[in-house]
Amino acid sequence: MTGPLAIDDGYRLSIEACIVDAGQNVGDTGTAHALAAASDPASRWGAPLDVRGATFLGPVRCTEARGSGGLFTRRLSVWNNQTGCLKHSGFSGDADRLPPHHACVSLAAARLAFTDTWHGAPGYGQLAAGSDFNIRQSGPGDDAMGAFGFLLEAHKWNNLTIRLREFMPVGARPLLIAVT
């Protein structure tokens, strides 16, 4: 996890299994960018972005974007939206300027909830059980989008419920309680 990134266009940024936190919750409106240019974040474009399962808590301004499993909680603005492709990602739906995308979710139509967005809390950046099915189970490899998709939590929960149904006595139902 990291704070806001200010990187100019002369570099390339590759992010994998990371939370980029600009200090903003999902519904906040602020001007701090999670990723933007270092010299003038309001009018210049940040470094090209290659994402593999990352959560961005703040607006993102970059020249290009490609990859899969990104979860952009605020506006994603891509200058060169004719190159690259984002797959199995979630976008804010707030006038995003997107590159070509495939199997993505608009967060305006899907409920996004985190266990906690306060850095240092046990569930920081983890998707809550109340998040939309498409966010929790339609990411890369049919698992969660965002920084914790590599943990394969959706697969673990599905397998656990199948095993419990197989071995529980008839009429008994298990109570599953997630602990972060």
N, C-alpha and C positions, 0 to 999 in steps of 0.2 A: 504494500500500500504506500501511497505517496500523496503529497499535497498537490496543489496546482502546478502544471508544467508549462513553462514559457520557453518554447523552442522555435527558432526562426526556420524559414523555408529551406535553408541550405543543408539541413540534416534530415534523417529519416528516423522515425520513432516506431519501434516494434514493442508491443506490450502483450504479455501473456499472463493470465491468471493474476490480475492486479486490480486494485481499487484506486482510482484517481479521484481524490476528494478535494473539491474547491470550497468546502465548508458550507455546502447548501443541501438542505433536505429536498425531497422529491417535489414538494409544492412551493418551495421558496422562489422568490423573484429577486435576483441580485445580479451584479455585473461581474463578479469574479468568475473567470473561466477555468474549467478543468484542464483544457489544453488550448493554447493560443500562441500567437507570436510574442517573442520577448520584447521587441522594439516598440510595437504599437498594437496591443491586443484588440482594440476596437475596430481598426481599419485594415490591418495586415493579416495575412493568413499564416497559420502555424505549419509545422513540419508535416510531411506526408505520414499517414498513420497506417500501421499494419497491426491489426488487433486479433488476438486469439483468446477469447474468454476474458473480458475485462468489464468492470463497472465504472462508469463515469458519473460522478455526482456533481454536475455543473455543466454549463454549455461548452461545446467543443467547436473550434474553428480551425480547420486544417485544409491544406491544398489538395490532398487526395486521401481516400480511405479504402481499405480492402481488408478482408479477413472474415472471421465468423465468431459468433458467440458474444458480441458486444452488447452491452446494456447501457444505453444513453438516456439518462433520466431527464436531461434538459435538451435544448435545441442542438442538433448536429448540423453544422454548415460546412459543406465541402465545396471549395472553389472550383476544382476541375471535376465536375460530377459526370463526366463522360467516360472516365477510366476507372478501373478497379471495380470490385463487387463486394458487397457485404451480404453474408448469408447467415440465417438463423440468429438474427439480432433483434433487439427491441429499440424502438425510437420513440421520442417524446410525443410526436404528432403536433408539435408547436411550430409550424412553418419550417420544418426541416428542409434543408437543401441536400438531397441524398444522391449518392452514386447509384448505379444499377444495384438492385437488391433482390434477394430470393428467399422465400420462406421466412419473412420477417414479420414482426408484430408491432402495431401502433399502440403505444401506451395510453393514447387517448381513449381507445376502445377496450383496453385490457387493464385490469386492476393490478397495480404494482405495489407491493408492500415489503418492507424490510423488517427483519427482527429488531434491528437497531441501526441507526445511522450516526451514532455518537462514537467517535474513535476511542477505543479502549474498552468498550462494552463487550461482553462475551459474544453476542450475536452480531457484531459489527459487519454490515454489508451482506449478510446472509438473507436470502429470500425467505419471507415468511410463508407459512402454510396457506394463508389467505390470498396469496398471489394467484393470478390467473393461470389456468392449466397450460395455456400456450407459452407462458414465460417459464414455468417450472419444468415442462416436459417437451418443448419443441425446439430446444437449442441444438447445438451440435451433438450428434450421436443420440438424439432423442432424450436429452437430459436438460438440465437447467441452463439458462443464459446467464452471462455475467461471470464474475471472478471465481465463483465456487462451483462452476459447472464440471470441473475436472474431478470433483469428489463423487460424482455419479449418484447423488442422493435420490433422484427419482427412481433409478434402478434398484437401489437398496430398499426403499419403501415398498415398491411393487413386489419384490422378491420376498420381503418379510411378511407382507399380508397374505401372499399365496401360501407360504409355509405355515402360517398360523391357521389359515382356513383348512389346510390338509390335516393338521394334527390336533386341532381343538375338538373336544367332545361335541356332539350334536347339541345345538341349542345354546352353547356357551359362546360369548363374543369377547375377544380380547380388547383391552383399552390401551391404545398406543399413545404414549406421551413423549414428545420430542424434548430433549435436553440439549441446549446449545453449549 
